[in-house]
Amino acid sequence: MVNLPVIDIIRTGQNIGRLRKQAGLSVRDLQDIFGFATPQAIYKWQQGVALPTIDNLVVLAAVLQVRLDDILVTDTAAQAQISA
């Protein structure tokens, strides 16, 4: 059995909001960059309801000029246990 880190979706969402504000971007700016019809996906990310897909995460990191590790918050206290 191996202990693996788990993404903290709430803290990752808070991080996305903080990084977006630091970059001087509005939710509408991100909506336009991603070509979303509505801003709902971005609000869901920031509220910790959903995570960006991996391709959107890569674009988000580029837009915010940070590394993926700077966006994602992992929780080492709550770990997933995977058995082979």
PDB file of N, CA, C and O in Angstrom, chain B, residues numbered from 101:
ATOM      1  N   MET B 101       0.841  -1.185   0.000  1.00  0.00           N
ATOM      2  CA  MET B 101       0.000   0.000   0.000  1.00  0.00           C
ATOM      3  C   MET B 101       0.889   1.252   0.000  1.00  0.00           C
ATOM      4  O   MET B 101       1.861   1.338   0.750  1.00  0.00           O
ATOM      5  N   VAL B 102       0.541   2.205  -0.842  1.00  0.00           N
ATOM      6  CA  VAL B 102       1.335   3.420  -0.988  1.00  0.00           C
ATOM      7  C   VAL B 102       0.482   4.630  -0.626  1.00  0.00           C
ATOM      8  O   VAL B 102      -0.662   4.743  -1.066  1.00  0.00           O
ATOM      9  N   ASN B 103       1.038   5.532   0.175  1.00  0.00           N
ATOM     10  CA  ASN B 103       0.345   6.785   0.499  1.00  0.00           C
ATOM     11  C   ASN B 103       0.692   7.831  -0.545  1.00  0.00           C
ATOM     12  O   ASN B 103       1.867   8.084  -0.813  1.00  0.00           O
ATOM     13  N   LEU B 104      -0.319   8.433  -1.127  1.00  0.00           N
ATOM     14  CA  LEU B 104      -0.118   9.447  -2.160  1.00  0.00           C
ATOM     15  C   LEU B 104      -0.782  10.749  -1.732  1.00  0.00           C
ATOM     16  O   LEU B 104      -1.819  10.722  -1.069  1.00  0.00           O
ATOM     17  N   PRO B 105      -0.200  11.895  -2.102  1.00  0.00           N
ATOM     18  CA  PRO B 105      -0.836  13.175  -1.755  1.00  0.00           C
ATOM     19  C   PRO B 105      -2.153  13.358  -2.512  1.00  0.00           C
ATOM     20  O   PRO B 105      -2.342  12.816  -3.601  1.00  0.00           O
ATOM     21  N   VAL B 106      -3.044  14.123  -1.920  1.00  0.00           N
ATOM     22  CA  VAL B 106      -4.354  14.404  -2.505  1.00  0.00           C
ATOM     23  C   VAL B 106      -4.449  15.908  -2.750  1.00  0.00           C
ATOM     24  O   VAL B 106      -4.008  16.704  -1.921  1.00  0.00           O
ATOM     25  N   ILE B 107      -5.023  16.297  -3.890  1.00  0.00           N
ATOM     26  CA  ILE B 107      -5.210  17.722  -4.173  1.00  0.00           C
ATOM     27  C   ILE B 107      -6.305  18.272  -3.265  1.00  0.00           C
ATOM     28  O   ILE B 107      -7.409  17.731  -3.215  1.00  0.00           O
ATOM     29  N   ASP B 108      -5.994  19.348  -2.549  1.00  0.00           N
ATOM     30  CA  ASP B 108      -6.979  20.046  -1.717  1.00  0.00           C
ATOM     31  C   ASP B 108      -7.723  21.009  -2.646  1.00  0.00           C
ATOM     32  O   ASP B 108      -7.221  22.085  -2.974  1.00  0.00           O
ATOM     33  N   ILE B 109      -8.919  20.608  -3.062  1.00  0.00           N
ATOM     34  CA  ILE B 109      -9.669  21.357  -4.077  1.00  0.00           C
ATOM     35  C   ILE B 109     -10.080  22.744  -3.575  1.00  0.00           C
ATOM     36  O   ILE B 109     -10.098  23.699  -4.351  1.00  0.00           O
ATOM     37  N   ILE B 110     -10.409  22.862  -2.283  1.00  0.00           N
ATOM     38  CA  ILE B 110     -10.822  24.152  -1.720  1.00  0.00           C
ATOM     39  C   ILE B 110      -9.644  25.123  -1.713  1.00  0.00           C
ATOM     40  O   ILE B 110      -9.756  26.249  -2.197  1.00  0.00           O
ATOM     41  N   ARG B 111      -8.521  24.682  -1.164  1.00  0.00           N
ATOM     42  CA  ARG B 111      -7.349  25.567  -1.086  1.00  0.00           C
ATOM     43  C   ARG B 111      -6.766  25.854  -2.464  1.00  0.00           C
ATOM     44  O   ARG B 111      -6.223  26.934  -2.694  1.00  0.00           O
ATOM     45  N   THR B 112      -6.875  24.894  -3.383  1.00  0.00           N
ATOM     46  CA  THR B 112      -6.434  25.141  -4.757  1.00  0.00           C
ATOM     47  C   THR B 112      -7.306  26.224  -5.387  1.00  0.00           C
ATOM     48  O   THR B 112      -6.800  27.108  -6.078  1.00  0.00           O
ATOM     49  N   GLY B 113      -8.600  26.157  -5.152  1.00  0.00           N
ATOM     50  CA  GLY B 113      -9.518  27.174  -5.673  1.00  0.00           C
ATOM     51  C   GLY B 113      -9.203  28.556  -5.121  1.00  0.00           C
ATOM     52  O   GLY B 113      -9.193  29.542  -5.857  1.00  0.00           O
ATOM     53  N   GLN B 114      -8.944  28.619  -3.806  1.00  0.00           N
ATOM     54  CA  GLN B 114      -8.577  29.902  -3.193  1.00  0.00           C
ATOM     55  C   GLN B 114      -7.283  30.416  -3.812  1.00  0.00           C
ATOM     56  O   GLN B 114      -7.121  31.618  -4.025  1.00  0.00           O
ATOM     57  N   ASN B 115      -6.377  29.512  -4.095  1.00  0.00           N
ATOM     58  CA  ASN B 115      -5.102  29.856  -4.703  1.00  0.00           C
ATOM     59  C   ASN B 115      -5.309  30.432  -6.103  1.00  0.00           C
ATOM     60  O   ASN B 115      -4.671  31.418  -6.471  1.00  0.00           O
ATOM     61  N   ILE B 116      -6.195  29.819  -6.879  1.00  0.00           N
ATOM     62  CA  ILE B 116      -6.478  30.309  -8.237  1.00  0.00           C
ATOM     63  C   ILE B 116      -7.005  31.746  -8.159  1.00  0.00           C
ATOM     64  O   ILE B 116      -6.580  32.607  -8.929  1.00  0.00           O
ATOM     65  N   GLY B 117      -7.926  31.999  -7.232  1.00  0.00           N
ATOM     66  CA  GLY B 117      -8.463  33.352  -7.071  1.00  0.00           C
ATOM     67  C   GLY B 117      -7.389  34.346  -6.676  1.00  0.00           C
ATOM     68  O   GLY B 117      -7.336  35.454  -7.211  1.00  0.00           O
ATOM     69  N   ARG B 118      -6.535  33.958  -5.744  1.00  0.00           N
ATOM     70  CA  ARG B 118      -5.456  34.840  -5.283  1.00  0.00           C
ATOM     71  C   ARG B 118      -4.467  35.135  -6.410  1.00  0.00           C
ATOM     72  O   ARG B 118      -4.081  36.285  -6.615  1.00  0.00           O
ATOM     73  N   LEU B 119      -4.063  34.105  -7.133  1.00  0.00           N
ATOM     74  CA  LEU B 119      -3.106  34.282  -8.226  1.00  0.00           C
ATOM     75  C   LEU B 119      -3.701  35.121  -9.361  1.00  0.00           C
ATOM     76  O   LEU B 119      -3.005  35.921  -9.986  1.00  0.00           O
ATOM     77  N   ARG B 120      -5.004  34.924  -9.619  1.00  0.00           N
ATOM     78  CA  ARG B 120      -5.680  35.703 -10.655  1.00  0.00           C
ATOM     79  C   ARG B 120      -5.657  37.186 -10.292  1.00  0.00           C
ATOM     80  O   ARG B 120      -5.364  38.034 -11.135  1.00  0.00           O
ATOM     81  N   LYS B 121      -5.967  37.492  -9.035  1.00  0.00           N
ATOM     82  CA  LYS B 121      -5.966  38.887  -8.585  1.00  0.00           C
ATOM     83  C   LYS B 121      -4.559  39.473  -8.624  1.00  0.00           C
ATOM     84  O   LYS B 121      -4.373  40.623  -9.023  1.00  0.00           O
ATOM     85  N   GLN B 122      -3.561  38.678  -8.209  1.00  0.00           N
ATOM     86  CA  GLN B 122      -2.167  39.145  -8.249  1.00  0.00           C
ATOM     87  C   GLN B 122      -1.739  39.475  -9.668  1.00  0.00           C
ATOM     88  O   GLN B 122      -0.949  40.392  -9.891  1.00  0.00           O
ATOM     89  N   ALA B 123      -2.269  38.716 -10.631  1.00  0.00           N
ATOM     90  CA  ALA B 123      -1.921  38.935 -12.036  1.00  0.00           C
ATOM     91  C   ALA B 123      -2.708  40.107 -12.627  1.00  0.00           C
ATOM     92  O   ALA B 123      -2.485  40.498 -13.773  1.00  0.00           O
ATOM     93  N   GLY B 124      -3.637  40.665 -11.830  1.00  0.00           N
ATOM     94  CA  GLY B 124      -4.427  41.807 -12.302  1.00  0.00           C
ATOM     95  C   GLY B 124      -5.489  41.406 -13.314  1.00  0.00           C
ATOM     96  O   GLY B 124      -5.884  42.210 -14.158  1.00  0.00           O
ATOM     97  N   LEU B 125      -5.949  40.163 -13.231  1.00  0.00           N
ATOM     98  CA  LEU B 125      -6.951  39.674 -14.175  1.00  0.00           C
ATOM     99  C   LEU B 125      -8.305  39.520 -13.490  1.00  0.00           C
ATOM    100  O   LEU B 125      -8.381  39.146 -12.320  1.00  0.00           O
ATOM    101  N   SER B 126      -9.365  39.811 -14.226  1.00  0.00           N
ATOM    102  CA  SER B 126     -10.717  39.587 -13.714  1.00  0.00           C
ATOM    103  C   SER B 126     -11.181  38.198 -14.141  1.00  0.00           C
ATOM    104  O   SER B 126     -10.555  37.551 -14.981  1.00  0.00           O
ATOM    105  N   VAL B 127     -12.277  37.755 -13.553  1.00  0.00           N
ATOM    106  CA  VAL B 127     -12.868  36.482 -13.960  1.00  0.00           C
ATOM    107  C   VAL B 127     -13.248  36.571 -15.439  1.00  0.00           C
ATOM    108  O   VAL B 127     -13.090  35.607 -16.189  1.00  0.00           O
ATOM    109  N   ARG B 128     -13.736  37.706 -15.837  1.00  0.00           N
ATOM    110  CA  ARG B 128     -14.124  37.937 -17.240  1.00  0.00           C
ATOM    111  C   ARG B 128     -12.908  37.808 -18.162  1.00  0.00           C
ATOM    112  O   ARG B 128     -13.011  37.257 -19.258  1.00  0.00           O
ATOM    113  N   ASP B 129     -11.750  38.323 -17.709  1.00  0.00           N
ATOM    114  CA  ASP B 129     -10.516  38.186 -18.500  1.00  0.00           C
ATOM    115  C   ASP B 129     -10.212  36.707 -18.743  1.00  0.00           C
ATOM    116  O   ASP B 129      -9.921  36.301 -19.868  1.00  0.00           O
ATOM    117  N   LEU B 130     -10.282  35.908 -17.676  1.00  0.00           N
ATOM    118  CA  LEU B 130     -10.006  34.480 -17.822  1.00  0.00           C
ATOM    119  C   LEU B 130     -11.050  33.815 -18.710  1.00  0.00           C
ATOM    120  O   LEU B 130     -10.721  32.950 -19.521  1.00  0.00           O
ATOM    121  N   GLN B 131     -12.288  34.213 -18.558  1.00  0.00           N
ATOM    122  CA  GLN B 131     -13.355  33.674 -19.400  1.00  0.00           C
ATOM    123  C   GLN B 131     -13.023  33.901 -20.869  1.00  0.00           C
ATOM    124  O   GLN B 131     -13.174  32.997 -21.691  1.00  0.00           O
ATOM    125  N   ASP B 132     -12.577  35.098 -21.197  1.00  0.00           N
ATOM    126  CA  ASP B 132     -12.229  35.429 -22.583  1.00  0.00           C
ATOM    127  C   ASP B 132     -11.009  34.642 -23.059  1.00  0.00           C
ATOM    128  O   ASP B 132     -10.980  34.153 -24.189  1.00  0.00           O
ATOM    129  N   ILE B 133     -10.005  34.523 -22.193  1.00  0.00           N
ATOM    130  CA  ILE B 133      -8.778  33.792 -22.548  1.00  0.00           C
ATOM    131  C   ILE B 133      -9.105  32.336 -22.869  1.00  0.00           C
ATOM    132  O   ILE B 133      -8.588  31.781 -23.839  1.00  0.00           O
ATOM    133  N   PHE B 134      -9.967  31.715 -22.053  1.00  0.00           N
ATOM    134  CA  PHE B 134     -10.316  30.310 -22.261  1.00  0.00           C
ATOM    135  C   PHE B 134     -11.401  30.120 -23.307  1.00  0.00           C
ATOM    136  O   PHE B 134     -11.640  29.001 -23.762  1.00  0.00           O
ATOM    137  N   GLY B 135     -12.061  31.209 -23.692  1.00  0.00           N
ATOM    138  CA  GLY B 135     -13.118  31.108 -24.697  1.00  0.00           C
ATOM    139  C   GLY B 135     -14.391  30.481 -24.161  1.00  0.00           C
ATOM    140  O   GLY B 135     -15.170  29.896 -24.913  1.00  0.00           O
ATOM    141  N   PHE B 136     -14.602  30.608 -22.835  1.00  0.00           N
ATOM    142  CA  PHE B 136     -15.817  30.073 -22.224  1.00  0.00           C
ATOM    143  C   PHE B 136     -16.991  30.991 -22.518  1.00  0.00           C
ATOM    144  O   PHE B 136     -16.830  32.211 -22.541  1.00  0.00           O
ATOM    145  N   ALA B 137     -18.174  30.420 -22.742  1.00  0.00           N
ATOM    146  CA  ALA B 137     -19.377  31.206 -22.996  1.00  0.00           C
ATOM    147  C   ALA B 137     -19.829  31.938 -21.733  1.00  0.00           C
ATOM    148  O   ALA B 137     -20.365  33.044 -21.808  1.00  0.00           O
ATOM    149  N   THR B 138     -19.609  31.309 -20.563  1.00  0.00           N
ATOM    150  CA  THR B 138     -19.978  31.919 -19.287  1.00  0.00           C
ATOM    151  C   THR B 138     -18.788  31.785 -18.330  1.00  0.00           C
ATOM    152  O   THR B 138     -17.891  30.976 -18.566  1.00  0.00           O
ATOM    153  N   PRO B 139     -18.781  32.576 -17.253  1.00  0.00           N
ATOM    154  CA  PRO B 139     -17.681  32.504 -16.293  1.00  0.00           C
ATOM    155  C   PRO B 139     -17.844  31.399 -15.247  1.00  0.00           C
ATOM    156  O   PRO B 139     -17.021  31.286 -14.338  1.00  0.00           O
ATOM    157  N   GLN B 140     -18.904  30.576 -15.367  1.00  0.00           N
ATOM    158  CA  GLN B 140     -19.228  29.598 -14.323  1.00  0.00           C
ATOM    159  C   GLN B 140     -18.073  28.658 -13.990  1.00  0.00           C
ATOM    160  O   GLN B 140     -17.836  28.373 -12.816  1.00  0.00           O
ATOM    161  N   ALA B 141     -17.348  28.172 -14.997  1.00  0.00           N
ATOM    162  CA  ALA B 141     -16.248  27.233 -14.741  1.00  0.00           C
ATOM    163  C   ALA B 141     -15.192  27.882 -13.849  1.00  0.00           C
ATOM    164  O   ALA B 141     -14.669  27.244 -12.936  1.00  0.00           O
ATOM    165  N   ILE B 142     -14.883  29.139 -14.111  1.00  0.00           N
ATOM    166  CA  ILE B 142     -13.854  29.832 -13.326  1.00  0.00           C
ATOM    167  C   ILE B 142     -14.333  30.040 -11.893  1.00  0.00           C
ATOM    168  O   ILE B 142     -13.557  29.877 -10.951  1.00  0.00           O
ATOM    169  N   TYR B 143     -15.596  30.395 -11.723  1.00  0.00           N
ATOM    170  CA  TYR B 143     -16.145  30.531 -10.370  1.00  0.00           C
ATOM    171  C   TYR B 143     -16.106  29.189  -9.642  1.00  0.00           C
ATOM    172  O   TYR B 143     -15.803  29.138  -8.450  1.00  0.00           O
ATOM    173  N   LYS B 144     -16.411  28.105 -10.351  1.00  0.00           N
ATOM    174  CA  LYS B 144     -16.375  26.773  -9.734  1.00  0.00           C
ATOM    175  C   LYS B 144     -14.952  26.426  -9.309  1.00  0.00           C
ATOM    176  O   LYS B 144     -14.750  25.840  -8.245  1.00  0.00           O
ATOM    177  N   TRP B 145     -13.962  26.783 -10.132  1.00  0.00           N
ATOM    178  CA  TRP B 145     -12.565  26.549  -9.762  1.00  0.00           C
ATOM    179  C   TRP B 145     -12.249  27.288  -8.470  1.00  0.00           C
ATOM    180  O   TRP B 145     -11.710  26.711  -7.526  1.00  0.00           O
ATOM    181  N   GLN B 146     -12.595  28.580  -8.441  1.00  0.00           N
ATOM    182  CA  GLN B 146     -12.248  29.432  -7.304  1.00  0.00           C
ATOM    183  C   GLN B 146     -12.993  29.044  -6.028  1.00  0.00           C
ATOM    184  O   GLN B 146     -12.485  29.241  -4.925  1.00  0.00           O
ATOM    185  N   GLN B 147     -14.181  28.499  -6.180  1.00  0.00           N
ATOM    186  CA  GLN B 147     -14.972  28.091  -5.013  1.00  0.00           C
ATOM    187  C   GLN B 147     -14.593  26.689  -4.536  1.00  0.00           C
ATOM    188  O   GLN B 147     -15.082  26.229  -3.504  1.00  0.00           O
ATOM    189  N   GLY B 148     -13.731  26.017  -5.281  1.00  0.00           N
ATOM    190  CA  GLY B 148     -13.325  24.675  -4.900  1.00  0.00           C
ATOM    191  C   GLY B 148     -14.388  23.632  -5.175  1.00  0.00           C
ATOM    192  O   GLY B 148     -14.419  22.585  -4.529  1.00  0.00           O
ATOM    193  N   VAL B 149     -15.254  23.913  -6.128  1.00  0.00           N
ATOM    194  CA  VAL B 149     -16.298  22.973  -6.522  1.00  0.00           C
ATOM    195  C   VAL B 149     -15.775  22.036  -7.614  1.00  0.00           C
ATOM    196  O   VAL B 149     -16.192  20.882  -7.706  1.00  0.00           O
ATOM    197  N   ALA B 150     -14.859  22.546  -8.438  1.00  0.00           N
ATOM    198  CA  ALA B 150     -14.294  21.770  -9.541  1.00  0.00           C
ATOM    199  C   ALA B 150     -12.847  22.193  -9.750  1.00  0.00           C
ATOM    200  O   ALA B 150     -12.439  23.289  -9.365  1.00  0.00           O
ATOM    201  N   LEU B 151     -12.088  21.305 -10.365  1.00  0.00           N
ATOM    202  CA  LEU B 151     -10.710  21.620 -10.739  1.00  0.00           C
ATOM    203  C   LEU B 151     -10.648  21.830 -12.245  1.00  0.00           C
ATOM    204  O   LEU B 151     -11.413  21.220 -12.991  1.00  0.00           O
ATOM    205  N   PRO B 152      -9.731  22.701 -12.699  1.00  0.00           N
ATOM    206  CA  PRO B 152      -9.542  22.829 -14.154  1.00  0.00           C
ATOM    207  C   PRO B 152      -9.045  21.493 -14.721  1.00  0.00           C
ATOM    208  O   PRO B 152      -8.354  20.736 -14.038  1.00  0.00           O
ATOM    209  N   THR B 153      -9.404  21.219 -15.964  1.00  0.00           N
ATOM    210  CA  THR B 153      -8.836  20.051 -16.633  1.00  0.00           C
ATOM    211  C   THR B 153      -7.336  20.280 -16.763  1.00  0.00           C
ATOM    212  O   THR B 153      -6.872  21.412 -16.631  1.00  0.00           O
ATOM    213  N   ILE B 154      -6.585  19.240 -17.017  1.00  0.00           N
ATOM    214  CA  ILE B 154      -5.133  19.377 -17.074  1.00  0.00           C
ATOM    215  C   ILE B 154      -4.704  20.350 -18.178  1.00  0.00           C
ATOM    216  O   ILE B 154      -3.755  21.111 -17.985  1.00  0.00           O
ATOM    217  N   ASP B 155      -5.382  20.338 -19.324  1.00  0.00           N
ATOM    218  CA  ASP B 155      -5.009  21.275 -20.385  1.00  0.00           C
ATOM    219  C   ASP B 155      -5.335  22.711 -19.977  1.00  0.00           C
ATOM    220  O   ASP B 155      -4.567  23.625 -20.276  1.00  0.00           O
ATOM    221  N   ASN B 156      -6.461  22.921 -19.299  1.00  0.00           N
ATOM    222  CA  ASN B 156      -6.789  24.266 -18.811  1.00  0.00           C
ATOM    223  C   ASN B 156      -5.834  24.698 -17.706  1.00  0.00           C
ATOM    224  O   ASN B 156      -5.520  25.882 -17.580  1.00  0.00           O
ATOM    225  N   LEU B 157      -5.376  23.747 -16.913  1.00  0.00           N
ATOM    226  CA  LEU B 157      -4.423  24.044 -15.845  1.00  0.00           C
ATOM    227  C   LEU B 157      -3.093  24.532 -16.432  1.00  0.00           C
ATOM    228  O   LEU B 157      -2.477  25.458 -15.905  1.00  0.00           O
ATOM    229  N   VAL B 158      -2.664  23.908 -17.513  1.00  0.00           N
ATOM    230  CA  VAL B 158      -1.421  24.304 -18.178  1.00  0.00           C
ATOM    231  C   VAL B 158      -1.558  25.730 -18.739  1.00  0.00           C
ATOM    232  O   VAL B 158      -0.642  26.542 -18.605  1.00  0.00           O
ATOM    233  N   VAL B 159      -2.688  26.023 -19.359  1.00  0.00           N
ATOM    234  CA  VAL B 159      -2.935  27.373 -19.886  1.00  0.00           C
ATOM    235  C   VAL B 159      -3.004  28.377 -18.739  1.00  0.00           C
ATOM    236  O   VAL B 159      -2.442  29.468 -18.833  1.00  0.00           O
ATOM    237  N   LEU B 160      -3.688  28.012 -17.661  1.00  0.00           N
ATOM    238  CA  LEU B 160      -3.820  28.890 -16.504  1.00  0.00           C
ATOM    239  C   LEU B 160      -2.448  29.243 -15.928  1.00  0.00           C
ATOM    240  O   LEU B 160      -2.183  30.401 -15.607  1.00  0.00           O
ATOM    241  N   ALA B 161      -1.585  28.244 -15.801  1.00  0.00           N
ATOM    242  CA  ALA B 161      -0.231  28.485 -15.290  1.00  0.00           C
ATOM    243  C   ALA B 161       0.522  29.458 -16.201  1.00  0.00           C
ATOM    244  O   ALA B 161       1.222  30.347 -15.717  1.00  0.00           O
ATOM    245  N   ALA B 162       0.377  29.291 -17.506  1.00  0.00           N
ATOM    246  CA  ALA B 162       1.054  30.185 -18.452  1.00  0.00           C
ATOM    247  C   ALA B 162       0.512  31.608 -18.353  1.00  0.00           C
ATOM    248  O   ALA B 162       1.277  32.572 -18.348  1.00  0.00           O
ATOM    249  N   VAL B 163      -0.812  31.732 -18.274  1.00  0.00           N
ATOM    250  CA  VAL B 163      -1.452  33.047 -18.191  1.00  0.00           C
ATOM    251  C   VAL B 163      -1.064  33.764 -16.896  1.00  0.00           C
ATOM    252  O   VAL B 163      -0.798  34.965 -16.893  1.00  0.00           O
ATOM    253  N   LEU B 164      -1.037  33.004 -15.797  1.00  0.00           N
ATOM    254  CA  LEU B 164      -0.710  33.588 -14.491  1.00  0.00           C
ATOM    255  C   LEU B 164       0.799  33.690 -14.270  1.00  0.00           C
ATOM    256  O   LEU B 164       1.255  34.266 -13.282  1.00  0.00           O
ATOM    257  N   GLN B 165       1.567  33.123 -15.202  1.00  0.00           N
ATOM    258  CA  GLN B 165       3.029  33.122 -15.142  1.00  0.00           C
ATOM    259  C   GLN B 165       3.550  32.473 -13.865  1.00  0.00           C
ATOM    260  O   GLN B 165       4.422  33.006 -13.179  1.00  0.00           O
ATOM    261  N   VAL B 166       2.981  31.291 -13.568  1.00  0.00           N
ATOM    262  CA  VAL B 166       3.411  30.493 -12.417  1.00  0.00           C
ATOM    263  C   VAL B 166       3.572  29.045 -12.867  1.00  0.00           C
ATOM    264  O   VAL B 166       3.186  28.684 -13.979  1.00  0.00           O
ATOM    265  N   ARG B 167       4.146  28.222 -11.993  1.00  0.00           N
ATOM    266  CA  ARG B 167       4.272  26.787 -12.270  1.00  0.00           C
ATOM    267  C   ARG B 167       2.991  26.082 -11.840  1.00  0.00           C
ATOM    268  O   ARG B 167       2.234  26.608 -11.024  1.00  0.00           O
ATOM    269  N   LEU B 168       2.747  24.900 -12.382  1.00  0.00           N
ATOM    270  CA  LEU B 168       1.574  24.116 -11.968  1.00  0.00           C
ATOM    271  C   LEU B 168       1.583  23.893 -10.459  1.00  0.00           C
ATOM    272  O   LEU B 168       0.542  23.957  -9.804  1.00  0.00           O
ATOM    273  N   ASP B 169       2.769  23.632  -9.918  1.00  0.00           N
ATOM    274  CA  ASP B 169       2.892  23.410  -8.474  1.00  0.00           C
ATOM    275  C   ASP B 169       2.510  24.640  -7.656  1.00  0.00           C
ATOM    276  O   ASP B 169       2.165  24.519  -6.481  1.00  0.00           O
ATOM    277  N   ASP B 170       2.567  25.817  -8.265  1.00  0.00           N
ATOM    278  CA  ASP B 170       2.188  27.046  -7.566  1.00  0.00           C
ATOM    279  C   ASP B 170       0.667  27.198  -7.507  1.00  0.00           C
ATOM    280  O   ASP B 170       0.148  27.954  -6.686  1.00  0.00           O
ATOM    281  N   ILE B 171      -0.040  26.484  -8.371  1.00  0.00           N
ATOM    282  CA  ILE B 171      -1.506  26.554  -8.406  1.00  0.00           C
ATOM    283  C   ILE B 171      -2.109  25.475  -7.518  1.00  0.00           C
ATOM    284  O   ILE B 171      -2.987  25.745  -6.698  1.00  0.00           O
ATOM    285  N   LEU B 172      -1.630  24.258  -7.693  1.00  0.00           N
ATOM    286  CA  LEU B 172      -2.193  23.118  -6.965  1.00  0.00           C
ATOM    287  C   LEU B 172      -1.723  23.086  -5.516  1.00  0.00           C
ATOM    288  O   LEU B 172      -0.541  23.282  -5.235  1.00  0.00           O
ATOM    289  N   VAL B 173      -2.651  22.838  -4.603  1.00  0.00           N
ATOM    290  CA  VAL B 173      -2.323  22.688  -3.185  1.00  0.00           C
ATOM    291  C   VAL B 173      -2.614  21.234  -2.832  1.00  0.00           C
ATOM    292  O   VAL B 173      -3.745  20.765  -2.961  1.00  0.00           O
ATOM    293  N   THR B 174      -1.576  20.530  -2.385  1.00  0.00           N
ATOM    294  CA  THR B 174      -1.788  19.134  -2.002  1.00  0.00           C
ATOM    295  C   THR B 174      -1.891  19.029  -0.494  1.00  0.00           C
ATOM    296  O   THR B 174      -1.258  19.778   0.251  1.00  0.00           O
ATOM    297  N   ASP B 175      -2.695  18.090  -0.071  1.00  0.00           N
ATOM    298  CA  ASP B 175      -2.923  17.852   1.347  1.00  0.00           C
ATOM    299  C   ASP B 175      -2.176  16.581   1.732  1.00  0.00           C
ATOM    300  O   ASP B 175      -2.500  15.488   1.266  1.00  0.00           O
ATOM    301  N   THR B 176      -1.185  16.738   2.580  1.00  0.00           N
ATOM    302  CA  THR B 176      -0.396  15.577   3.001  1.00  0.00           C
ATOM    303  C   THR B 176      -1.029  14.878   4.210  1.00  0.00           C
ATOM    304  O   THR B 176      -0.711  13.724   4.497  1.00  0.00           O
ATOM    305  N   ALA B 177      -1.917  15.572   4.911  1.00  0.00           N
ATOM    306  CA  ALA B 177      -2.580  14.961   6.070  1.00  0.00           C
ATOM    307  C   ALA B 177      -3.597  13.916   5.612  1.00  0.00           C
ATOM    308  O   ALA B 177      -3.651  12.809   6.148  1.00  0.00           O
ATOM    309  N   ALA B 178      -4.402  14.286   4.612  1.00  0.00           N
ATOM    310  CA  ALA B 178      -5.388  13.344   4.061  1.00  0.00           C
ATOM    311  C   ALA B 178      -4.785  12.723   2.811  1.00  0.00           C
ATOM    312  O   ALA B 178      -4.672  13.374   1.773  1.00  0.00           O
ATOM    313  N   GLN B 179      -4.407  11.482   2.920  1.00  0.00           N
ATOM    314  CA  GLN B 179      -3.757  10.823   1.792  1.00  0.00           C
ATOM    315  C   GLN B 179      -4.602   9.678   1.270  1.00  0.00           C
ATOM    316  O   GLN B 179      -5.274   8.974   2.024  1.00  0.00           O
ATOM    317  N   ALA B 180      -4.551   9.517  -0.020  1.00  0.00           N
ATOM    318  CA  ALA B 180      -5.255   8.396  -0.643  1.00  0.00           C
ATOM    319  C   ALA B 180      -4.378   7.158  -0.514  1.00  0.00           C
ATOM    320  O   ALA B 180      -3.160   7.226  -0.674  1.00  0.00           O
ATOM    321  N   GLN B 181      -5.002   6.052  -0.229  1.00  0.00           N
ATOM    322  CA  GLN B 181      -4.247   4.809  -0.145  1.00  0.00           C
ATOM    323  C   GLN B 181      -4.584   3.959  -1.360  1.00  0.00           C
ATOM    324  O   GLN B 181      -5.739   3.613  -1.608  1.00  0.00           O
ATOM    325  N   ILE B 182      -3.551   3.640  -2.097  1.00  0.00           N
ATOM    326  CA  ILE B 182      -3.707   2.849  -3.310  1.00  0.00           C
ATOM    327  C   ILE B 182      -3.053   1.497  -3.079  1.00  0.00           C
ATOM    328  O   ILE B 182      -1.888   1.427  -2.686  1.00  0.00           O
ATOM    329  N   SER B 183      -3.778   0.452  -3.314  1.00  0.00           N
ATOM    330  CA  SER B 183      -3.174  -0.874  -3.186  1.00  0.00           C
ATOM    331  C   SER B 183      -3.087  -1.516  -4.559  1.00  0.00           C
ATOM    332  O   SER B 183      -4.015  -1.414  -5.362  1.00  0.00           O
ATOM    333  N   ALA B 184      -1.976  -2.173  -4.822  1.00  0.00           N
ATOM    334  CA  ALA B 184      -1.751  -2.780  -6.130  1.00  0.00           C
ATOM    335  C   ALA B 184      -2.399  -4.144  -6.208  1.00  0.00           C
ATOM    336  O   ALA B 184      -2.314  -4.809  -7.240  1.00  0.00           O
TER     337      ALA B 184
END
